[in-house]
């Protein structure tokens, strides 16, 4: 999956939480963040702390990989 916006991260996190059968409250507690932060994360707030976002992704079992666009074969395979 290509991450091109805050919204795509938010969607990914929400989909993963739902797949795990967790509530926002349970997930916030698991990630050691406040419920408000987690809600804002799932709603695509642009000004969240990147460290906390990455921590939540880690706790949900989501790996984030970066590649240079000229090396992005996933994008080329989607065409």
N, C-alpha and C positions, 0 to 999 in steps of 0.2 A: 504494500500500500504506500502510495506517495503521500507525504505530509507536506501540504502546500499552504496551510493556513492554521490559525488557532482553532477554527471550527472543525478541521479534520482531526486534530488531536482530541478535541472535546468529544466528538462523535465516537472515536476509537475507545476512549476511556469509558464512556457510557455503555457502549456495546459490550465491552469486557466485563464491566460491573454486573450488568444484567445477565450475561452468560454464566457468571459465577453465582447468581442468585442472591446478590448482596443488596442491601438498601444503601442509600447515600449515607445515612447515619453510621451504619456498620463499617462502610468503607472509609469514611472519614476517621473513625476511631482506629481502624487497622493501619491507616497511613499516618496517624498521629498529627492530623490537621483538623481544623474546625469544620463543622458542617457548612458554615457559610462559604469558606474557601472551596470546599469540594463542590458545592452547588454552583459557585461561580466558575469553577473549572469545567464542569459539564455544560455550562451555558456559554462558554467561549469568551469569557472576560479576557481582554487583551493585556491587562497590566498585572497579571499574577507573577509571583516569584518563580523563575525558571527552575531553581533548585527544588522547590516544593513540588512543582509539576513533575519533574523527572523522578523524584522520590515516589510520588503516587503511581507513576507508570511502573516503576520497579516493583512496588508492592503488589500491583495487579498482575505482574508477570508479563509486562509489555517491554520488549527490547526496542530501542531506537537506534537505527543505523544511519549513517550519513555517507553519501557517495557524491563525487563530483558529477555534475550533469552529463559531461561527455562520457562518463563511465556508467551511466544509468541504463543498464540493459533492460530492467523491468519496464521502463517507460517505452523503450523501443519495441518490446515484445507485445505491448498492449495495442499497438497500432495495427 
